[in-house]
Amino acid sequence: MADDESAIVWEALSQLPENYGEPLVLFYREDQSVHDIADALELSENAVKQRFSCGRTLLKDKVHALVEGVLVRARPGPAFTIVVLAALPAMTPTTATAAAAPTAALAKVPVAANSVIASGWLGMVGDGSRANHRFVWRLVRS
């Protein structure tokens, strides 16, 4: 298992109540049967299965929250937007180039950049909204 995956799993498991985390670790990591886990924890097999079900649900929610938190913290900030906006003029044709060969010059500009320039979105990029971050992401990837 990759180190990142392992760290996420163990972090999520550490946040579970022991009565849900322990059966999951015994089953998946220690390869114990439901019967053996029930004996070790002095529970019925049905209680162990119910703890599996609840534990998996809690674990899924914890992993979801961890991944979501990482992605939110990794979101491009205003500095990224400024760098992208600063690079846009280099992508647009100069007046002399555009006059000499308008088709060739415009062909060098990505379609997304043409759309942005034409629609006036440049003034709105950088306000921190999700829509604008998605727009910048698409622009960079085009």
Backbone hydrogen bonds, N-H to C=O, Kabsch-Sander energy under -0.5 kcal/mol:
donor,donor_aa,acceptor,acceptor_aa,energy
6,S,2,A,-2.7
7,A,3,D,-2.5
8,I,4,D,-2.1
9,V,5,E,-2.6
10,W,6,S,-2.8
11,E,7,A,-2.2
12,A,8,I,-2.4
13,L,9,V,-2.8
14,S,10,W,-2.2
15,Q,11,E,-0.8
15,Q,12,A,-0.8
16,L,13,L,-1.3
20,Y,17,P,-2.0
21,G,17,P,-2.4
22,E,18,E,-2.5
24,L,20,Y,-1.0
25,V,21,G,-2.3
26,L,22,E,-2.6
27,F,23,P,-2.2
28,Y,24,L,-2.9
29,R,24,L,-0.5
29,R,25,V,-1.7
30,E,25,V,-2.0
32,Q,26,L,-2.4
37,I,33,S,-2.5
38,A,34,V,-2.6
39,D,35,H,-2.2
40,A,36,D,-2.6
41,L,37,I,-2.5
42,E,38,A,-0.6
42,E,39,D,-0.6
43,L,38,A,-2.6
48,V,44,S,-2.0
49,K,45,E,-2.4
50,Q,46,N,-2.2
51,R,47,A,-2.2
52,F,48,V,-2.2
53,S,49,K,-2.2
54,C,50,Q,-2.6
55,G,51,R,-2.9
56,R,52,F,-2.9
57,T,53,S,-1.9
58,L,54,C,-2.7
59,L,55,G,-2.9
60,K,56,R,-2.7
61,D,57,T,-2.2
62,K,58,L,-2.5
63,V,59,L,-2.8
64,H,60,K,-2.5
65,A,61,D,-2.3
66,L,62,K,-2.5
67,V,63,V,-2.8
68,E,64,H,-2.6
69,G,65,A,-2.3
70,V,66,L,-2.2
71,L,67,V,-2.5
72,V,68,E,-2.4
73,R,69,G,-2.3
74,A,70,V,-1.5
75,R,72,V,-1.1
80,F,77,G,-0.5
81,T,77,G,-1.6
82,I,78,P,-2.4
83,V,79,A,-2.1
84,V,80,F,-2.3
85,L,81,T,-2.7
86,A,82,I,-2.5
87,A,83,V,-1.5
88,L,84,V,-1.1
90,A,87,A,-0.6
91,M,87,A,-0.7
91,M,88,L,-1.5
92,T,88,L,-0.9
92,T,89,P,-0.7
98,A,94,T,-2.7
99,A,95,T,-2.4
100,A,96,A,-2.2
101,A,97,T,-2.6
105,A,101,A,-2.8
106,L,102,P,-2.3
107,A,103,T,-1.8
108,K,104,A,-0.9
108,K,105,A,-0.8
109,V,105,A,-0.5
109,V,106,L,-0.8
114,N,110,P,-2.2
115,S,111,V,-2.5
116,V,112,A,-2.3
117,I,113,A,-2.8
118,A,114,N,-2.7
119,S,115,S,-2.2
120,G,116,V,-1.2
121,W,116,V,-1.2
122,L,116,V,-0.6
123,G,120,G,-0.9
124,M,121,W,-1.7
125,V,121,W,-1.6
127,D,124,M,-1.2
133,H,129,S,-2.0
134,R,130,R,-2.7
135,F,131,A,-2.2
136,V,132,N,-2.6
137,W,133,H,-2.6
138,R,134,R,-2.6
139,L,135,F,-2.5
140,V,136,V,-2.7
141,R,137,W,-2.1
142,S,138,R,-1.3
